[in-house]
Structures are given as structure tokens and as C-alpha cells.
């Protein structure tokens, strides 16, 4: 018996080492009929790939991948959070699924302020009162029902099995679970994810019996179980006993929403992306329209002038974000005005090529009115040409840090994505306005930007990233790298990134790949530059418009990410 245990431990360690090597390699399939799944965690990518092998389509595989990430990537993968899915079907139809969390009925505009009107530290970012009503299970179920081909039970099973049988702990996962102090503060999170201080080590097997039981109920009874069954009761009981706000009524009233995608053009390419309550799609298209006024190809991908123009486009679009965005079911978002090419061209005209514009002098523009950090992304393309771009989140690392007792999953802290105090910065430093103030059943504003790019009406790029406000700019730069700078998908994802969000008035640049001379040049133009670690974690799939070859790329910035290809059946 001792020999068997030793052998298994050695086998587990070797497997982790081999997977850690494989996960950073791009996966390439040699014809359009191949399928690819790329995500931030290799077990989850494999779960989605297995669905494709079993003749499921991209939507089936996306649902399986999302549920598997809830098991193997607890930092962001979830059934206790929410997100957005962009779907492009092989027949040319496009749609989106909004499964963003909502504020509980007991939530209110000033719920995170003290008697003096000041924000109470950590209340909107950690602990039980930070959680909005989860939307993931409802959103995945809606996508599967309308556009999938497989039974709900079949796409839940890979996640249930991973939770029940366990999976190998990677170095990154072990470090992430051990280092999060907010998990330690919550007794159930400390027990489930940190073994009460006996921390998981690389190469061990991580089993989650409570989560497996929750997934089994959801699998056998159906997705409605999460919102009206025993799981809903577990959440509501915990909330009531611990001073939380979510009730059984909140859960039973939750609905995912199918929305019309935002569609725009950039240099002959069609961009299909997410509408509000995500700000990502509109802000992305605003920046692309602004940059279309400049010859980005001639300027070059790594020149100081390139980064200068990006920063100027970013700060203007993010200034608009601070003023005009919110849940479209509660406030009027001037979508057509913000996406009017003439409006964004006018914003481009006041960009000076030789000097940075101080953010303090940039105010939200005046579009014509019209009627209308810790996150993870995965992309899927199937053998038929269906494509899914999905970004979902718990918000910060491990969300609120709170685990529902007996249910085995973490709750989000998405309430911080509201303007807890309009005009004050949130946990990501974003300044947000009255339109994003807290109200019962309202969805908070998001930066998630799942996107599909077409050329000649065929998908050539499925892309997205985590990273709070950096999400939008990470997606922007991958698109620019492919369209303007003719990079391969791998080159486009690997390239050095930067970020500007209007306020604070600074350029954040990845230390890796940034030349000192570039920083000096930007400073001479009047920019404040801050070097940092990585920005984003892009999961992308490219389709060569000429050969049809499909390439899945998991960002090398991702410790455990992997792209898995599924050759077409002959």
C-alpha cells in the first residue's frame, strides 16, 4: 500500500510538470473543421474539449468549460458569480447572454457609507455584504437551452466529476489558495480551500465533496435548483444567519437576459461585442473609431508614438465611461451617440501628437442622445464554425472570500462594481457616476469585453481577458496587433501591453518588454508612466482567413492556462 501511494504521488508530480510545460504552448489545428478550447486552467479546457469530441457544439463546450472552471479555478471560475457570453453561430446569427449579478432587494444606494457619507473600508469588496445575486448557472442554462445541442446533465458532469474525484493541484493554485488572507478570515473558506492551515501543496489531489454534491443536485434536478431548490435555501439561510442581504426571493426572481450584441467596424473588420451593462464593448469600439484617424501601421507597434496614441484614445473613452454607463434596464445609455463615428472622430481631432493631454482637462464628451481583477475568460470554436467568447467573474481574487456552508462555492463581491459612492473610485480605481448607483435588482457596470472579430463575414478572432478595467485595453491591443500590425495570434497575445483609464492620470506598462528609451520618450511628451507586472490574461482563438487553420492561444502570462484542439472526425 505504501508503495502504491508513493507511486501515485510520483505519477502526480510528473503529470503536473508535464502539464506545466504543455500549457504554455499554442495549440494549432490544421483546418477549419477542427475545434479549439482555450482557458486559464488546463483541466477546464480539457473538459470543454471532451464535449467537442462527443459531438457537442461550441455552446455545449463553453458551458462545460465554465462549470469546470468553477471547480479548478476558484480564484475566478464560479457558480457564485456572473458574466457575459458572446455567441456567433455558423449560420451567421450573433447574440449575447447577460448573466451579470444583480443587487439584492435589500440593497440600497448608501449601503456602504457611514453616517458621515464616507465609504466603509472593505465592506463592498469582502465579506457577506459584498455579494450580489449570482447569475452564472442561469446564464449558462439559457445559452445551452437556446443554442446548445446536448443535455444539461451531460455538460455538468465533467465539473461534478472533477469536484468529486479531485484533480492535481498546480504550483499556481497552491500559492493562490495559501496567500489569500480573506479566505483565512472566513471559517468555511479556510476549511474548504486552506484545510484550516494545512495548505494544499503542488501535486496533491484537491477534492471538493460539498461542491460535488451541489453540482450533482444541479445536474439531476436542473439549473432551477440553484435558484429555487436546496442550494437556494442554503444561500438564504447563511445570509440570514450572518447578516447578509440575499434572500430566497432574490434568487427566485433572478433572470439571465439575451441581448442584441454591439457591432462595429474597424478598417474593414467587423467587431461583435458586449452591450451594457458591460461598458467593454462600447468603450472598445470608441477607441477603435478614434484610432482609425491615425495610420497605426506606419507608426509601428512598439514606438513611443503608438503608446502615446493608445493612451490618448483610452483616456477619452474612459472619461465617457465614467459618465454615461449603467444597467440599460434602469438608465438610458446613449449607445448610438457614443458609437457615432463623427463623435469619435471629433475626439481624435483634439489629440496632439507631440504632447499628452492631462486627464484633468478631459471631461466626458457630449454624444448626441439616442434611445438606448479577478476575472477569467475562455474562447471556443467548434468544427462547424460556431464561436463563443465568454468572460465571467467573482470580481476580486476569490470574490468576497466567503464560501456558502455545505455548498462548497465562493460568493462574488460584485457589489463593488456599482458606484458605492458616485464620483469616488472603486476597488479598481475607476470613477463611476450616478447611472451606476446601487438599486435593488440592478446590474452593476462591468468592463468585461468578450469579443468576436469577423473578416468577410467569417470569424477570424475570438478573444477576451480578465483584469478589471484593463480587460478592454487588453482586447483592444490584441485586435490592433492583428489588424494593423499583421501579427499572428500568438504574437498578438504575447506582445507587451499598456493601460490608461483616464483617472488616475498615468500609463501603466508591463515591465517585461518595455524599453527604458520608450518610457523616457513618453515622459518627455508629458505622460506619467508606471511599470508593473503583467496586464491581462488573454485567451484567444484565431482562424486564418485564407487557409482556415485554427490556432488557440492561452496567454503565457497565465500560470495554468492551456489551449486544447479537437481534430475533426473524418
C-alpha positions in Angstrom: 0.0 0.0 0.0 2.9 2.4 0.9 4.5 1.6 -2.5 1.2 2.4 -4.3 0.8 5.7 -2.5 4.4 6.6 -3.3 4.0 5.6 -6.9 0.8 7.7 -7.2 2.5 10.7 -5.7 5.4 10.4 -8.1 3.0 10.0 -11.0 1.0 13.1 -9.9 4.1 15.2 -9.6 5.4 14.1 -13.1 1.9 14.9 -14.5 1.9 18.4 -13.1 5.4 19.1 -14.5 4.4 17.8 -18.0 1.2 19.8 -18.0 3.0 22.9 -16.9 5.2 22.6 -20.0 2.3 21.8 -22.3 0.0 24.5 -21.1 2.2 27.4 -22.5 2.3 26.0 -26.0 -0.1 27.3 -28.6 -2.4 24.6 -29.9 -2.8 24.6 -33.7 -5.3 22.6 -35.8 -4.8 22.4 -39.5 -8.3 23.0 -40.9 -11.4 25.0 -40.2 -13.3 21.9 -39.2 -11.2 21.5 -36.1 -12.4 22.7 -32.7 -10.4 24.6 -30.0 -11.0 25.4 -26.4 -8.7 27.8 -24.6 -9.0 28.8 -21.0 -6.9 29.8 -17.9 -6.9 26.3 -16.5 -6.0 23.1 -18.4 -8.5 20.7 -16.7 -11.3 23.1 -17.7 -10.0 23.4 -21.3 -9.9 19.6 -21.5 -13.5 19.4 -20.1 -14.7 21.6 -22.9 -12.6 19.7 -25.5 -14.1 16.4 -24.4 -17.6 17.8 -25.1 -16.5 18.7 -28.6 -15.1 15.2 -29.0 -18.6 13.9 -28.0 -20.1 15.9 -30.9 -21.2 18.8 -28.8 -21.1 22.3 -30.3 -19.2 25.4 -29.1 -22.0 26.4 -26.8 -22.1 23.0 -25.2 -18.4 23.1 -24.7 -18.5 26.6 -23.3 -21.0 25.6 -20.6 -18.9 22.6 -19.6 -15.7 24.7 -19.5 -17.4 27.4 -17.3 -18.7 24.8 -14.8 -15.3 23.1 -14.7 -13.5 26.4 -14.0 -15.8 26.7 -11.0 -14.1 23.6 -9.6 -10.5 24.0 -10.8 -10.0 27.8 -10.9 -11.7 29.1 -7.7 -9.9 32.5 -7.9 -12.4 33.5 -10.7 -14.2 30.4 -12.1 -17.6 30.2 -10.4 -21.2 29.4 -9.9 -21.4 32.1 -7.3 -20.7 35.0 -9.7 -21.8 36.1 -13.2 -20.6 37.3 -16.5 -21.2 37.7 -20.3 -21.2 35.4 -23.3 -21.0 36.5 -27.0 -22.1 33.8 -29.5 -21.6 33.8 -33.2 -23.3 30.8 -34.9 -22.2 29.1 -38.1 -25.3 30.3 -39.8 -24.3 34.0 -39.3 -26.5 34.8 -36.4 -24.9 36.6 -33.4 -26.3 37.1 -29.9 -25.1 37.7 -26.3 -26.2 36.3 -22.9 -26.1 38.8 -20.0 -25.8 36.8 -16.7 -24.4 39.6 -14.7 -25.2 39.6 -10.9 -27.9 41.9 -9.6 -28.2 43.8 -6.3 -30.4 42.2 -3.7 -33.7 43.7 -2.9 -32.4 44.9 0.4 -29.5 46.7 -1.3 -29.6 50.5 -1.4 -27.7 53.5 -2.7 -25.9 54.3 0.5 -25.5 50.8 1.9 -21.7 51.1 2.0 -21.5 54.5 3.5 -21.1 55.5 7.2 -23.2 58.2 8.9 -20.8 60.9 7.5 -21.2 59.7 4.0 -17.8 58.1 3.7 -17.1 54.6 2.3 -16.7 51.9 4.9 -13.4 50.1 4.1 -13.7 46.6 2.6 -17.5 46.4 3.1 -18.2 46.4 -0.7 -15.2 44.2 -1.5 -15.0 41.4 1.1 -17.4 39.6 3.4 -21.0 38.6 3.0 -22.5 42.0 2.3 -20.3 42.4 -0.8 -22.2 39.7 -2.8 -24.7 40.2 -5.5 -27.3 37.6 -6.6 -25.3 35.1 -8.7 -26.2 34.7 -12.4 -23.8 32.1 -13.8 -26.0 29.0 -13.6 -29.0 30.8 -15.1 -26.8 32.3 -17.9 -25.2 29.0 -18.8 -28.6 27.3 -18.8 -30.1 29.9 -21.1 -27.2 29.6 -23.6 -27.5 25.8 -23.6 -31.3 25.8 -24.0 -31.3 28.2 -26.9 -28.1 27.4 -28.8 -26.6 24.1 -27.4 -27.2 20.6 -28.6 -26.6 18.5 -25.5 -28.5 17.7 -22.3 -27.8 19.9 -19.3 -26.8 16.8 -17.2 -24.1 15.9 -19.8 -22.4 19.2 -19.7 -22.5 19.5 -15.9 -21.0 16.0 -15.4 -17.3 16.9 -16.2 -17.3 19.5 -13.4 -19.1 17.3 -11.0 -16.6 14.5 -11.6 -13.6 16.9 -11.1 -15.1 18.1 -7.8 -15.9 14.5 -6.6 -12.7 12.7 -7.8 -10.4 15.7 -7.4 -7.6 17.0 -9.6 -3.9 17.7 -9.3 -3.0 21.0 -7.6 -0.7 23.1 -9.6 2.0 25.3 -8.1 0.0 28.4 -9.0 -3.2 27.1 -7.4 -1.4 26.1 -4.2 0.2 29.6 -4.0 -3.1 31.3 -4.7 -5.1 29.4 -2.0 -2.4 29.8 0.6 -1.7 33.5 0.1 -5.3 34.9 0.3 -5.9 36.3 3.7 -9.6 36.8 3.0 -10.0 33.0 2.7 -8.4 32.7 6.1 -10.9 35.1 7.6 -13.9 33.1 6.6 -14.2 29.8 8.6 -15.8 27.8 5.8 -13.4 29.2 3.1 -10.5 28.4 5.4 -11.7 24.8 5.9 -12.5 24.1 2.3 -9.7 25.9 0.5 -7.0 26.1 3.1 -7.6 22.9 5.2 -7.5 25.1 8.3 -3.9 26.0 7.7 -2.7 22.6 6.4 -2.3 24.2 3.0 -2.6 22.3 -0.3 0.7 21.6 -2.0 1.6 21.2 -5.6 0.9 17.6 -6.8 -1.7 16.8 -4.2 -5.3 15.9 -5.1 -7.9 18.5 -4.3 -11.4 17.0 -3.7 -14.4 19.2 -3.0 -17.3 16.9 -1.8 -19.7 19.8 -0.9 -19.3 21.4 -4.3 -19.7 17.9 -5.9 -23.0 17.5 -4.1 -24.2 20.9 -5.2 -23.3 20.1 -8.8 -25.0 16.8 -8.5 -28.2 18.4 -7.4 -27.9 21.0 -10.2 -27.2 18.2 -12.7 -30.1 15.9 -11.7 -32.8 18.4 -10.8 -31.8 21.1 -13.3 -30.4 24.6 -13.2 -33.5 25.9 -11.5 -32.3 24.0 -8.4 -29.7 26.7 -7.8 -32.4 29.4 -7.6 -35.4 27.6 -6.0 -34.1 24.3 -4.5 -31.9 23.2 -1.7 -28.9 25.3 -2.9 -31.1 28.5 -2.8 -32.2 27.6 0.7 -28.5 27.1 1.8 -27.6 30.5 0.5 -30.6 32.2 2.1 -30.1 30.5 5.4 -26.5 31.5 5.5 -27.3 35.1 4.6 -29.9 35.4 7.3 -27.7 34.0 10.0 -24.7 36.0 9.1 -26.1 39.5 8.3 -26.1 39.1 4.5 -28.8 40.5 2.2 -29.6 37.9 -0.4 -33.0 36.1 0.1 -34.8 33.2 -1.4 -37.0 35.8 -3.2 -33.9 37.4 -4.7 -32.7 34.1 -6.1 -36.1 33.0 -7.4 -36.5 36.3 -9.3 -33.1 36.2 -11.0 -33.2 36.0 -14.8 -30.4 35.9 -17.4 -31.1 38.1 -20.4 -30.4 37.6 -24.1 -29.3 41.0 -25.6 -28.5 42.2 -29.0 -24.7 42.5 -29.5 -22.9 45.7 -30.1 -21.5 45.6 -33.6 -18.9 48.0 -35.1 -16.3 48.3 -37.9 -12.6 48.8 -37.9 -10.6 49.0 -41.1 -12.9 46.5 -42.9 -13.2 44.1 -39.9 -16.5 43.6 -38.1 -16.3 43.6 -34.3 -19.1 41.8 -32.4 -19.0 42.5 -28.7 -21.0 43.0 -25.5 -23.6 45.8 -24.8 -24.4 47.4 -21.4 -24.4 46.7 -18.6 -20.9 45.9 -19.8 -19.1 49.0 -20.8 -16.5 47.0 -22.5 -18.0 46.7 -26.0 -18.8 50.3 -26.5 -15.6 51.6 -25.0 -13.6 49.2 -27.2 -15.4 50.4 -30.3 -15.0 54.1 -29.3 -11.2 53.6 -29.0 -11.0 51.8 -32.4 -13.0 54.6 -34.1 -10.7 57.2 -32.5 -7.6 55.3 -33.6 -8.9 54.9 -37.2 -8.0 58.5 -37.7 -4.3 57.6 -37.5 -2.0 55.4 -39.6 -1.3 52.9 -36.8 0.6 50.5 -39.2 3.0 53.2 -40.2 3.5 54.3 -36.6 4.5 50.8 -35.6 3.6 48.5 -32.7 6.3 49.3 -30.3 7.1 53.0 -30.9 6.5 55.6 -28.2 4.1 57.4 -30.6 2.0 54.2 -30.7 1.7 54.1 -26.9 1.0 57.8 -26.8 -1.9 57.5 -29.2 -3.3 54.5 -27.3 -3.2 56.4 -24.0 -4.9 59.4 -25.6 -7.7 57.2 -27.1 -8.1 55.3 -23.8 -8.4 58.3 -21.5 -11.1 59.9 -23.7 -13.2 56.7 -23.9 -12.8 56.0 -20.1 -13.9 59.6 -19.4 -17.1 58.8 -21.2 -17.4 55.6 -19.3 -17.4 57.5 -16.0 -20.5 59.4 -17.0 -22.8 57.6 -19.4 -22.8 53.9 -18.5 -25.1 51.8 -16.3 -27.7 49.0 -16.4 -29.8 49.7 -19.6 -32.9 48.4 -17.8 -32.6 51.2 -15.3 -30.9 54.1 -17.1 -30.6 55.5 -20.6 -27.2 54.8 -22.1 -26.6 57.0 -25.3 -25.2 54.0 -27.2 -25.8 55.3 -30.7 -24.3 58.7 -29.8 -21.2 57.1 -28.2 -20.7 54.9 -31.3 -21.3 57.7 -33.9 -18.1 57.7 -36.0 -18.3 61.5 -36.3 -18.3 61.9 -32.5 -15.2 59.7 -32.0 -13.5 61.4 -34.9 -14.1 64.7 -33.2 -12.5 63.2 -30.0 -9.5 62.2 -32.1 -9.1 65.7 -33.6 -8.1 67.2 -30.2 -5.3 64.6 -29.7 -1.9 66.3 -30.1 0.9 64.1 -31.4 3.6 65.9 -29.5 2.0 66.3 -26.1 -0.1 64.3 -23.6 -3.5 65.7 -22.7 -3.8 65.9 -18.9 -6.8 63.8 -17.8 -7.9 66.7 -15.6 -8.6 68.7 -18.7 -10.6 65.9 -20.4 -14.3 65.7 -19.5 -16.9 63.3 -20.7 -17.8 64.3 -24.2 -21.3 65.2 -25.4 -22.6 62.4 -27.7 -25.9 63.0 -29.3 -28.7 61.4 -27.2 -30.4 58.4 -28.6 -32.9 55.9 -27.2 -30.8 53.1 -25.6 -9.2 41.7 -11.2 -10.2 38.8 -10.8 -12.0 37.5 -13.7 -11.4 34.8 -16.2 -12.0 34.3 -19.9 -12.3 31.4 -22.3 -12.9 31.0 -26.0 -14.3 28.2 -28.0 -14.6 27.4 -31.7 -16.2 24.1 -32.9 -15.8 22.1 -36.1 -18.9 23.7 -37.6 -17.7 27.3 -37.3 -19.7 28.2 -34.2 -17.8 30.5 -31.8 -18.2 31.5 -28.2 -16.3 34.3 -26.3 -17.1 34.2 -22.6 -15.9 36.3 -19.7 -17.2 35.7 -16.1 -16.0 36.7 -12.7 -16.2 36.8 -8.9 -14.6 40.2 -9.1 -11.6 40.3 -6.8 -9.4 37.2 -6.1 -11.7 34.5 -4.7 -14.6 37.1 -4.8 -15.9 38.0 -1.4 -13.7 35.3 0.2 -16.9 33.8 1.6 -18.0 30.2 1.0 -21.6 29.1 1.4 -21.5 26.4 4.2 -22.3 23.0 2.9 -22.4 24.2 -0.7 -18.7 24.4 -1.4 -18.6 27.5 -3.6 -17.4 31.1 -3.2 -19.7 34.1 -3.4 -18.8 37.1 -5.6 -18.0 40.7 -4.4 -19.6 42.3 -7.4 -21.4 45.0 -5.4 -18.1 46.9 -5.6 -18.7 47.3 -9.3 -21.5 49.7 -8.5 -20.7 53.3 -7.7 -20.9 52.7 -4.0 -20.3 56.5 -3.7 -20.8 58.1 -7.1 -17.7 60.1 -8.1 -15.4 58.1 -5.8 -13.0 55.5 -7.1 -13.9 51.8 -6.7 -11.5 49.0 -5.9 -10.0 49.2 -9.4 -9.6 53.0 -9.2 -12.5 53.6 -11.6 -14.6 56.7 -11.1 -18.2 56.0 -11.9 -21.3 58.2 -12.0 -24.9 58.3 -10.8 -26.1 56.0 -13.5 -24.2 53.2 -11.8 -25.5 53.9 -8.3 -26.9 50.9 -6.3 -30.6 50.0 -6.6 -32.5 46.8 -5.9 -32.3 44.2 -8.7 -30.0 46.4 -10.8 -26.9 45.1 -12.5 -23.6 46.7 -11.8 -21.5 48.2 -14.6 -18.7 45.9 -15.9 -15.6 46.1 -18.1 -15.8 42.6 -19.4 -15.3 42.5 -23.2 -15.9 39.1 -24.8 -15.4 39.8 -28.5 -15.6 38.1 -31.9 -13.9 39.6 -34.9 -15.1 38.9 -38.5 -13.5 39.4 -41.9 -15.7 38.9 -44.9 -18.4 37.7 -42.6 -16.3 34.9 -41.2 -14.8 34.7 -37.7 -11.0 35.4 -37.6 -10.6 36.0 -33.9 -12.4 35.0 -30.7 -10.9 36.9 -27.8 -11.2 38.2 -24.2 -9.3 38.7 -21.0 -9.7 39.2 -17.2 -8.3 42.2 -15.4 -10.9 44.7 -14.4 -10.7 47.9 -16.5 -7.5 46.5 -18.2 -9.8 44.0 -19.9 -11.0 46.5 -22.5 -7.5 47.7 -23.3 -6.0 44.1 -23.5 -8.7 43.2 -26.1 -8.0 46.4 -27.9 -4.3 45.8 -28.2 -4.7 42.2 -29.5 -7.1 43.4 -32.2 -4.7 46.2 -33.2 -1.8 43.8 -33.3 -3.6 41.6 -35.7 -5.4 44.1 -37.9 -2.8 47.0 -38.0 0.5 45.2 -37.3 -0.2 41.9 -39.1 0.9 39.7 -36.1 0.0 36.1 -35.7 -2.4 35.4 -32.9 0.4 34.1 -30.8 2.5 37.2 -31.4 -0.5 39.5 -30.8 -1.2 37.8 -27.4 2.4 37.8 -26.3 3.1 41.4 -27.1 3.8 43.9 -24.3 0.7 45.7 -23.1 -0.2 49.1 -21.5 -3.2 50.6 -19.8 -4.7 54.0 -19.2 -8.2 54.6 -17.7 -8.4 58.4 -17.5 -8.2 58.5 -13.8 -5.6 58.1 -12.2 -3.8 60.0 -14.9 -1.0 57.5 -15.7 0.1 54.9 -18.2 0.7 51.5 -16.7 3.1 49.5 -18.8 4.3 45.9 -18.4 7.8 45.8 -17.2 8.6 42.9 -19.5 9.4 44.1 -23.0 9.3 47.8 -22.2 12.4 49.7 -23.2 13.8 52.5 -21.0 14.0 54.7 -24.0 10.3 54.2 -24.6 9.5 55.3 -21.0 11.7 58.3 -21.4 10.0 59.3 -24.6 6.6 59.1 -23.1 7.6 61.1 -20.1 9.0 63.8 -22.5 5.5 64.0 -24.0 4.1 64.7 -20.6 2.9 61.2 -19.6 3.3 59.7 -16.1 4.5 56.1 -16.6 4.3 53.3 -14.0 5.9 50.0 -14.8 4.2 46.9 -13.4 3.9 43.2 -13.8 1.5 41.5 -16.3 -1.6 43.1 -17.7 -4.4 40.7 -18.6 -4.6 37.0 -19.4 -5.9 36.7 -22.9 -7.5 33.5 -24.2 -7.8 33.8 -27.9 -8.6 31.7 -31.0 -7.6 32.8 -34.5 -8.8 31.5 -37.8 -6.6 32.0 -40.8 -8.9 33.7 -43.4 -7.0 32.0 -46.3 -6.1 28.5 -45.1 -8.8 28.1 -42.5 -6.2 26.9 -39.9 -7.4 27.3 -36.3 -5.0 28.5 -33.7 -5.8 28.5 -30.0 -3.5 30.6 -27.7 -3.5 30.7 -23.9 -1.7 33.7 -22.7 1.8 32.9 -21.4 1.0 35.3 -18.6 -1.4 32.6 -17.4 0.3 30.1 -15.0 -2.1 27.2 -15.7 -3.8 28.1 -19.0 -4.0 25.8 -21.9 -5.4 25.6 -25.4 -6.8 22.2 -26.4 -7.6 21.3 -30.1 -10.0 18.7 -31.2 -9.3 17.4 -34.7 -12.4 17.0 -36.9 -13.8 13.5 -37.3 -13.1 12.1 -40.8 
